[in-house]
């Protein structure tokens, strides 16, 4: 790799590699030490092509979720079987790995700016800004940037656009799928909301079992399936369809709602 070789967004890959190495080493014990991360489906990652893969996941914190995915993806590609044991897998990390994040969030401090350089595709939210509900047009440049990232590698997105559970899937995700025709891999996570604060930067509680399940790619008819059909397929795959609420005890639902109101997980 040339010392000043850049990715399509102008980020110097040598610098990005070292940011991932340092940040990964500093955060490793958050998922294997203070808390434990149960992983399922590492073999799915090893079967995927090097680019045009879109990961869709539910969302529980601003940053802890995606940092865990960087660990799991790199460990899996280095042959680890459902494990992030031995952080040496970050010595040569996957550099064409991106995640979609709100531009407002990624400019909120020094650490988010560093994390943005490590792989963020920043977009302007059309439904919320500065803690207020808004209604803005989608910026085509944002859609194009996601397409550029898919053309270069793997992209992680949280299609609900919020850390609150059971919120609807944003239609933009389905439009991106129909336009760029990526392989769509669902991920279901849990335990991160209990482990970390809202931003996912501070450990809130130790001894929590976190989980990440990587599922088989979705079967999608890009030409003939409607946006609504793709959205419903994603809702079921990431276990955020309203029907899943029926299997959750009422007391747990009430506790989740109180937590949502108290912490205002919307972002």
PEGIKA-V942253 format. One line per field, one symbol per residue. phi: phi as a letter, one per 30 degrees, with the letter a starting at -180 (. if undefined). burial: b if it has 24 or more other C-alpha atoms within 12 Angstrom, else e. A space follows every 10 residues. Layout:
# PEGIKA-V942253
phi->???
burial->???
This chain:
# PEGIKA-V942253
phi->.decdcddci ddddddeddd edddddcedd cbldbccccb jeddddcddd ahbcccbdbb bdbdddddde dddddddcjd chacdidedd dbddcccbbd bdeeddcdld deddddddld cdbcdccaah icdbbcdddd dddddddddd dcacbcbcdd iadddidddd dedddddddc hddccdbcca jddddbdedi ccdcacicdc bbcccdedcb cddcddeddd edddeddchb deddddccee dddddddddd ddchddb
burial->eeeeeebebe bebbbbbbbb bebbbebbbb bbeebbbbbb bbbbbeebee bbbbbbbbbb bbbbbbbbbb bbbbbbbbeb ebbbbebebb bbbbbbbbbb bbbebbeeee ebeebbbbbb bbbbbbbeee eeeeeeeeee ebbebbbbbb bbbbbbbbbb bbbbbbbbbb bbbbbbbbeb bbbbbbbbbb bbbbbbbbbb bebeeeebbb bbbbbbbbeb eeeeeebeeb bbbbbbbbbb eeeeeeeeee eeeeebeeee eeeebbb
